Amino acid sequence: MIGVFSFFYACLHFSIWLIDRGFDINDILEDIIKRPYITIGFSAFVLLSLLAITSTNSMVRRLGKRWKKLHKSIYLIAVLVSVHYYWQAKSDMDIEPMIYGAIALILLGFRVKWPRLRQRLFGSTSSKKNNP
């Protein structure tokens, strides 16, 4: 549900930007090329859209093992979103983007390290029993 909510928020954010640009395709493309933070944000939105499209049960079955590889791109998306927010902030003294970026990195760090930490703390996670 967090992923779906994130995509919903990104769609709202993107829609407001489109409305602000007056749906003028030339203005939109110029803005994407001209402003690096828009380029980063648009890239994150495209990647997040791919994750949303492939999040249905039928797509999970269809993609098989490739689904997991594709959905690991959420780590890249989190970094892109953090950079987008930081670059978009008008003031160098605005610490809020850095706080959100740090929280995202800490949570993603737990996600990356948790399987190894769990194995170290609790031993093997396999359900095989040793029969003498």
N, C-alpha and C positions, 0 to 999 in steps of 0.2 A: 504493500500500500504506500510506502514511503516513495518508492520509485514512481508510482502513478501520480501521487500528489506533486512530486517534483516536476514531472512532465506537464501537469496541468498548470503549475505556476509558471513554468518556462513558456508555455503557450500564451498565457495572459501577458507576460512580460514582452514576448515577441509581438503579440497583437497590438499592444500599446505603441511599440516602436514603429510598427507598420502604419498605424493611424497617424502617428506624429509625422511620418514621411509622406502622408497623403496617398499611399498606395502607388506612388510614382516609381515604376521599376528602375528608371535611370537614376533617380535620387537614391533609391535603396542600394543599387549596385555600387554607386559612387561612394556611399557612406561605408559600405562593407570594405571596399578597397582602401579608402582614405584613412579610416580610423582603426588602428590596431586593436583597440578594445572591442570594437564592433566585430571585427574579423574573428577574434577569439570567441566572443559570445555566440556568434552565428555558427561557428564550428562546433561548439558545445551543444547548441540546439539541434544541429543536424545529427550528431552522434546520439543524443538523447532520444531523438525521434526514431532512430533505428532500433534502439532498445525498446521503446514503447511498442513499435510495430511487431517486434519479435517476442513479446511477452505473453502472447496467448498460448494456451495449452497446445493447440495444433501446430504453432510455429516451434514450440519447444520440441515436440515429437519430430517434426520435419527436419529441424537442424541437428538434432541429436547432440553429439559431443561438441559440435561447433557452437552451439548455443552458449555454453559456459564460457568459451573463449571470447565470443562476441560481448557477452555481458561483463567481462572483466574490464572492458573499456570504461566502466564507470569510474575507475581510478583516474584515468586521463581526463574524463569529463569533470570530475571534482576539482582537479588542478586547473583546468581551463576556466571553470566558473569562478574560482577564487581569484585567478589573474584578471579575468574580465571585471569583476567587482572592484578589485584594487585599482586597476588602471582607470576605471570609470569614475572613481571618487575624485572630486575636484580638488580637495585639499590634501597636501602631503601630511598634514597633522591628523587626518581622520584615521583613527585606529580601528574603527569597526570592521572594515574589510579584512584587516590582519587578524582580528579575533576570530571571525568566521572561517578564514583560511586555516588558522591554527587548529580550530575545533575539527574541521574536515580532515586535516592531515592526521590528527591524533586518532580519530575514529577509524580512518582507513588504515592507519598503522596497526591498530588492534585487530582489524580484519585480516591483515596480512600475517601478523605474528601469532594470532590466536591458535591456529592448528598446531604449530610447533610448541607453543607454550602449554597447550592442553596435553600434548603427548609427553612433554617433559614432566608435568605435574602428576598426571594420572596414569602414565604408562601407555601401553599399546591400546589403540581404540578398536582393534579387530574383535569380532565376536567369536572367533574360533577358540575352542577349548582344547587344552592339551590333555589328551587321553593317554594314560600309561599303557 
